[in-house]
């Protein structure tokens, strides 16, 4: 344990460096995998990246992930989740837009349960509208989602551990 802490102190002096790691076997396994790679940061999917719905995260799973993280040299602010690729919050199709907004709220809720402070999102594309219309829907969608999703920090700290990284939404 002392070696792990010493290694963590040494690693924490560097800028965050990480990888996207698997959660196979449990969310806490991602922490173990990231540590074994020498990471000071990591990213996970909280559910399948190719499905709309995921298995609910139990209180026990969330607690185990959070407690494992407290024993890790990896700082909680250096965790990121990645949203499903199916989301298109700029879609001109009302059914896809509604489904995408609901999925994004679910993704943010899952992050909140696990204590993951940021989420990578590819917001979508203008497949049946102009780029300007798509960007307006993305903006509207983000405002709606951020005002709806539970547990979000409405005034995130300026230093969230990922300065200058485009596409990471600090919660």
Order of alpha helices (4+ residues) and beta strands (2+ residues): alpha-beta-alpha-beta-alpha-beta-alpha-beta-alpha-beta
